[in-house]
Amino acid sequence: MALSSTVFMPRNTIASIAITITIITTITIIMAMRFPRNRKSVSIASSAKINLFLDVIGKRSDGYHEIETVFSVVNLHDSLKFALTENPAIKILSNNPGLVTQDNLIYRVLSKLKNLSGARVGVEVTLTKRIPIAAGLGGGSSNAAMTILAANALFDLQMNDSEMHILAAEFGSDVNFFLVGGTCLGTGRGEKIYPIEDFIASNVLLVKPDFGIMSKEAYDLLGCGISNYQGDKQWYNVFSSVISTRYPIIEDILNELVDCGADKAMLSGSGSTCYGVFLNAEDCCKAKSHFAAKKLWTQKVRTIGRSEYQACFPSLN
């Protein structure tokens, strides 16, 4: 005859087990809020862009200008590393001390998304700056876009592309482009992005004088002038004339790029960087030496296609 037995535990033991389970569950929840998905850091390249075409076609009721532009990513890039910290503050470290400020787009984007996530952690950002500032290369906008991607992964926000684009438009006109990359048509303020066939060029030379040009200054110089450009949407920049008039060295650089063998020479964005597209590496390198001898900042780059560009995005898995 089989005997059965029942084990009785004292009530205080059962209560202790229940409390232990509750504590473990609470700790798990807290840690999930502190370190979403256990992801602690993200490193990402933040690329520059050039404009293959830029036209201002009207003034908007909100005070902004209506533009048409063609962006293309180049392989000059800043480096960004985002690391979650127990300290809830957002901290930026950089080789450019002037960027260690709460006005930095990196800080502003992180602050918004950290609050949105409810995470109780902080973020330490290490920014290695290589893209010149106020240069028409989109460095700040690129930093903002990469911060959106990194924060989406770190805070497990699970934002889709549409949601990220809505957010990006809040922080600048070029930010949306850097969420797509490659070569794109931009309309509206520049925030409406339409991917087009990638422009591939292996020998592009960037040349920048020893000053930057803020977008507001460029638009002020343009005044109420609205272009009536009717040509193809390439190799035209509405700002070239007014910027060259204000800063004659811009026209000098553009002419010298052509003299050095550039097939095309353009102002990027509203300046102050100019670029030349060369058909061969030898002429491009000779031109680089020419401008370096004149103590101008210069960098040989290539354009990056969309697939290569997006391959560097942080995975959400």
Phi, psi and omega in degrees: 000122182286141178254139176249152179222152178237131179264124178257131176256142176301150182300324181293331177290316178299318180297320181295319179296316180299317180296318180299315179299318180297317180297314180299316179297318181296316179299318179300316180295316180298315180295326177295323177289326181285313182233083182304131177056018178060019178272124187256335184205157176220131173244139186206144174277142181239100193276159174270172177224161166238160175255121177277342181202142177205121179223146175254120189248357178176167176254133183269161180292338180273005178096344178277169177259145174274125183233164165231132182211158172239118179264151170215132179285143172238166190272013166284131184211151165277161174246135180234132171234126179249125179230128177289144181228154175294323175294126187286000183283159171259125184232132179247129173246138182206153173285353173244098185302335180293346180265357180273079185208156179287349175280346178300136180300328177301312180297315184296318178294314181299318181300315181295315185284329175297315178296321180295323183284333185077006180296143182262012180265169169252181179224131171254124183248128174252114182251115173260108189269124176237333180283125178300151182269146180054045188243358183079017183251000173074024184300314180294319179295320177298316177302318180296316181296317179292331176292322176299314180296316182293316181294325178299322179283313185295318183268003179053046183284335179057038174289140175272177184302317181298316180295320179293324179291322176299316178295316183301321182296340178287340190250000177155160186284334183264352188298319183301322181303319185287352171278350183243304177078191186069226176239130185218149167274134177240133178230187186068229173280357188114355185272347177270114192246130180231109180299137175232180181302134182297136172270117184251120177219127185269343186231087179241131180247123175266137178223129183229131173290177187274035176211157175252167178229118177286148182302321181299319179298317181297316179292325176296320178294325178291331180063222180269005183295120177248128184290149173241037184294130185244004184277190177295153182277063175199152175056043174213137176222116184298337182277345188305314184295311184289325178290320179293325178295318180285323182232088185304336180298334178297313178295322178299315181297315180299317179294321181290327175301316178294317179299330180278358175111006179295136177287324176223146176223131187218157165274136178265129181057223177263016177089175017259006181282135171252159176216153175236140175257118184254151180275345178213157185291327183298311179296322180297316181291323177297320179294322178300316179296322180299312183284327177297323178296337178268009177065031175262145175294130180212146183211129174274129182223176171225159176281158182238129176288163186298319182296315179297318181297310185287343178296341181271355181293147177294137178286145177265001181272000000 
